[in-house]
């Protein structure tokens, strides 16, 4: 953060706000005021013209920090959230305002300064971006909706840098496609792109998969093995489902990020690796950190540049181009004519909630190319329970938690797949995740519906 940057603290707990002021001033920062409510913050923003805002979520008065965050985003005033709130729906709403960081109470002085440094780094990257430069089209990432334009702009900004990236969003929103696009637009594009699904690897094998092992490291290790990080040397590694990593693997991953080196299982030699890391998760990592399941220092390393990929139901205007893209793709692949889609059928697709997001749409279009005999698709067979209705759309005060939404999406996918989890046409394929991951989610979310 610039030495002359003025910071406004918006925090209604006097002790916390005063401690923050002293910590920042001692470190050489300028604190231009403290506000206890959004209304007071508006006055100080107009009067003091702060360069940065440190913002709590729950404040005095009717308005929350998220309300202020929306205004700051519109005014292009960078800010960071400082909050103890771990409610999943509130955290997701906070992310939509695109803060430059999220500090979880209680925190250490070191944590605060790490987040300020990360925020400054992100801000400078965005300031230095070249205007009016489009992201080259990537198959499966077609879209002109505001939501699509926003995340593609973020991809364009971060791709040329060496920054670690965190992709968040529901299953099937295209996180791997986004990671491949970032790699393709980077200076590492002619080097390896290695994909690792952290949820699909058993706990006993995660470390050897990521970091490799020496001959004789354990029973059955008959020869030395290079792990995924060595395989990705010079290129990019995509760690999908990063929230599923166990604590021991998190510690070793942190070392890779900090020291740029690994140790194979059973070895004592440090091996330098030059790898850019892109991680992805459909979990709310802020909540995982607050509840002790994900390391705070690792979260900071990954949150340098977070990109939120919106669910398909929030970018409905992108459905027609995606539909025709997938119809053409699978028609060419199978040497078949691509059918057109009637207005009524396209309306059906627009009204569906897409629990499996883009991946579900892709698989549905593939099936229609292979199985539909006509030249125009005039009707789409979709589960009625997953159609958007007034009751299923979130309203103020009734927002579902992420776990509740994920549970509903999985149950809808199971119903659409007639209870089948794995294999062709199964719910796992529909949702775009490995079957072991889906079984794990079914167990964690307490889904009792019969499946096979």
N, C-alpha and C positions, 0 to 999 in steps of 0.2 A: 504494500500500500504506500502511496507517495508520502514523503515525510511531512509535506504541508497539507495533507488531506484532513479535512474536518469530519469528525465522526459524531453523529447524533445517536444517543442511546434511548431507545423506547422500551421501558421496563417499569412495571408498576410495583415491584418489590424494592423498597428503598435500599435495603442492605445489599442486595444483588447489584442494583444500579450503581451505588456508591463504590462498591468493590471494583466494578468494571471501570469506573472513571479513574480510580487510583491506579489500577493495573495499567491502563492505557497511557495515562499521563507519565507514569514512571518509565514506560518504554519509549517515550518521545512522541506519542500521538497527541493530537489536539482534539479534545472533547468540547464540542460547541453547545452542548445542552443535554438535558435529560427530560424526557416526556413520560407521563404515566398513562396517557390515553391517546387514542388516534387523533382526537380533536386537538389536543395540545401539541401533538407531533406535527399536524398540519401547520399550526401557527409558527412553530420553530423552524420548519422546513422553509416557509416563506421568508422568515426573518434572517435565519443563519445561513441558508443555502449550503447544507452539508454535502460533502463529497461521498460519504458512506453512511449507512444507517445500520445499527445493530438492533434487531427487532424481536421482542418476545411475541408469542402468539396470543396468549390470554392476557388481556389488559383491562383496565377500568373502563366503564362505559359500555355502550351497546355494540361498538365496533371492535373487531379483533385485529391482531397483527396481519392476518391474511387479507383483510379488507385494505389495510394500508399497503401491504405488499403489492396488491393489484395496481394501486395508484402509482407506487414507486416504479413498477415495471413500465407503466405507460409513460411516466416522466423520464424514464431512462436514468434513474438514480440507483446505483448499485446498493444492495443490502444483503445482510446475512440474518438468518433466524437464530435466536438463542432461546431454547424452550425445553421444558421437562415433559411436555405432552407427548404421549406415545399412542394416542388414538389413531388407528390406521387411516380412517377417512379424513381426519384433520391433516395428517402428514401428507396424504396424497393431494389434498387441496392446496397445501403449502407449496408442494413441488410445482404445481401448475403456474405459480407466480414467478418461477424461474429465479430463485435466490442464487447468490454467488457462494453460498455455504450454509451449513446447518450444524450448529453447535448444541450438543445435548447436555443439559444440566444434570448433575453438577459436573463441572469441568475444571481442569488444571490450567494455570496460566499458559503452560506450554501448548495445550490444546487450542487456546484462543489464538495464539500467535501463528500456529500452523495454519489454522483456518484463514486468518487474515492474509497470510502469504499466498495461500492457494487462491483466495478470492482476487487478490491483486494480479496474480499470474493470469487467471481466466479473463479478467477485465481487460488486461493489456492485449491478450490474444484477439479478443473481439474488436477492440479499438483499431487494431492494425489490419483487419480483414480488408480484402479488396472488394469494393462495392460492385454490384450488378454482374456478378460472375455466377453462373448457374452450375448446379451439380449435374454432370452428365447423367443422362437417364440410365437407370439400373433396372433390368427386368424384375418385375414384382414390386418396384417402389414407385410406380406411376401414381400421380395425383396432383391436383391443383387446389385442393382444399386448404384453408388456412392452417389446419393442423399439420398437413403433409408439408406445406411450404416451410413451416417453422422448423420441423425436425431436419429437413433437408438442408436448410440454411445452417443449422448447428453442425451438421456433418461437413458441410463445405468449409466452415471456419476451422474445425479441429483437424481435418484430414492432413494438411501439410505439416502439422507440428509433430513433435515426438511425445506428446502428452498421453498419459493413460486415459482411457475413456470408459465410463460406466453407462451401459444401455439398460434402461428400465422400461417395463411395460408388461402387459399380459402375455401369456403364451400365444404364439402364433402371430405376433404383431410385426415380425420381420427383423428381429434383432440380429440374426446371423447375416441376413442380406445387408443390413446397415453396416455391420462389422466388415463385411467383404468390400463394401463401397468405400469405407474409410481406408482400408488397406490399398485398394486399387488407386485411390487418389493421392496416396502418400509416396514419399521417395523410396519406400520399401516394396513397391508394387511388383518388382521382378524377383523378389525373395519369397520364401515360403509363407503360406498362411495356414496355420495349424489350428484345428478346432478340437476343443476338449469339453465334453459335457460332464461337469463335476458331479451331477446327480446320478449319472449312469455308471459310475465307477464305484465298486465296493470300497468300504472304509479301509480294508487291509491293503488295497492296491493303489490308493490315490497317490501316495508319495512316490512309489516306483513308476507310476504312469507319468507323473509330472516331471520328476527329477532323475529318473533312471536308477539303475542299481549296478553294483559291482558283482563280478562272478563270486559265488559263494556267500553272498550277503544274507541269504536265507535258504531254507530247504527248497530245492527246485530251481534255484538261480544258477544254472549251469554255464551261463556266459554273461558277459557284460552287456548291459542294455542302455541305450541312449533314451532319455525321457523326452517328453513333448517340448520342454524348453530348449533342449539342445537341438531338436529337430527344427525348431522355429528360429534358430540363430540367424540374425541378420534381417528377419522378417517380423511377422506379427503372430501372436498367439491369442486366440479367442476363447476365453473361459466362460462358457455358458453355465447358468445356474450357480453362480459364484456363492450364493447364500447357503449352499448345501455343503460347503467345505468344512471338515472337522477342525477343531482348534489347532491341533498339531500342524496340519497342512497350512493353516492360516499364518502361523508363525514363520514357516519356511517361505511362504509366498511373500510375506512382508520383507524378508531378507533379499529376495530377488529384486523387489521394487527399489529397495534402499541401496543395496550393494552391487546389483547387477551381476550376481554370481549364485551358483547353486552347489550343492554337494549331493552326489549320488548316494542312495541308500547303501550302507555298508562301506562307504568310502570316507576318507578324511581329507581329500583334496578339494580345494575350492576351484570351481570352473567358471570362468567369465562367460557371460552370455549377453548378446546384444539383441534384445527382444522388446518390441512394443506390446503392451498388454491392453487388450480390450476385454472388459468383463460385462456380463449381462445377468440380470435377475428379474424375476417377477415378484420378488418379495420386497417389502418396505425395509430397506437396510437400516434406516434410522431407528425403527422399532426393534429390529434384531440386535442393534448395538445396545439400546436402552435395556433390553431384557437379557443381555449377557451372552448372546449366541454368536455375535460377530464382533471381532476386535475393532475398537475405536480407531487405533492408529492405522489399521488396514483400510477401514472405511474412509479415512481422510485421504489416503493415497489414491483410492479409486474415485473419490468424489471431486477430483480436480476438474473434470469436465463431464458432468452427467447429461445424458440426452434421453428424454422421455419419448417413447414411441406410442402414439395414441391408438386405442382400440379402433377397429374398423367401424363400429357403430357410431363413433364420433367423427367419422370422415365419410359420410354416406355419399357425398358427391363424387368420391373417388371410386365407387363401386363399378359404374359402367366401364371406365377405361380398364380397370383391373379384370373385369369379366372378359372383355374382348381380348385382352393380353393373354389370359390363360387359355381361352378357347383357341386362339391362333397357335399358341405354343404347343398344345397337345395335339392339335390337328396336324401340324407340320411333323411332329415327332412320330405320329402313327400313320402318316400318309393318307389322312382323311380330310374331307371338306369341313371347314369350320362353320357350325350353324350360327345363325343370327339369333337375337333374343327379342321377343315381343315386348311392347311397352308394359303390358300387364305382368309379364314374368319379371321384368326389371324392377317393377314396383314391389313385387314380392321380395326380391332380394334386398331392396332398400329398407323394407320393414322388418327384416330378420335381425336378431340381436348379435349374431355371429360369435358364439362362445369360443370358437376356435380361430377367430379373426381371419387374417389373410390366408393362413395355411388351410383353414377349413374351406374358404372360397376356392382356393386353387384345386383342392382335391375334388370338390363338387363339380367344377368345370371339367376336370379330367374325366370324371365318370360320365358326364353328359356327352362329351366327345366320343367316348368309346361305346356308350350304350344307346344313345338317342338316334333314332332312325330318320327323323325329319330334317328339313332344311332350316326351320325356325323353331326355337324353344318357346312354347307358348304357356308353359306352366312349370313351376319348380316345386318339387316335393320337399317341404321343410317341416321340421317339428313345430307344431303350433305353440308349444309351451315356451319356445324361445323367440317368439315374435314380439316385437316391441309394442307395448301397450301403455296406456296412461299409468297403470299400476306399476309397471316394471321400470319406468323412467324415474330416476332419483328426484325427489323434491326436497326443499329445505327442511331440515329437521328429521328426515327419514333416510338419509344417505346410508347405504349399506357399507359395512367394513369390507376391506379387500378380501378377507377370508370368506365372508358371506357371498361376495360376488364370484370368487373363484369356485366356491362350492356349487353355486347355481350353474355356472358355465360347465363344470365337469358333469353335473347331473344331466344337463341338457345334451351334452355330447354323448353320454352313456345311453340316453334315451334314443338319440338319433342313430346310434350304432347298435341298437337293440341289445344293449347290455354288454357288447363285446368290447374288451379293453385293447388287446393287442392284435397284430396281424392286419392284413388288408381290410380297409373299411372299419377298423376298430376306432374307439374313442381316442386312443393315443395318437394314431395317424391323423385323425381329424383335428386334434388340438396341436399337432406338430411337436410332440414331446415323446421321448422314449417311454415304452411301456413300464419299465421299473420306476421311472419318475412318477408316472400317473398312479401306479399302485401305492407309492409312498404318499402321494397327495390324498388319495382316497382314504388311506388309513389316518393321516394327520387330521383331515377335516371331518372324520367320523361319518363318512357316507356309507349308509347301510343298504342302499339299493342293490338288488341282486345284479351281479355282473359275471362275466365269464372270460 
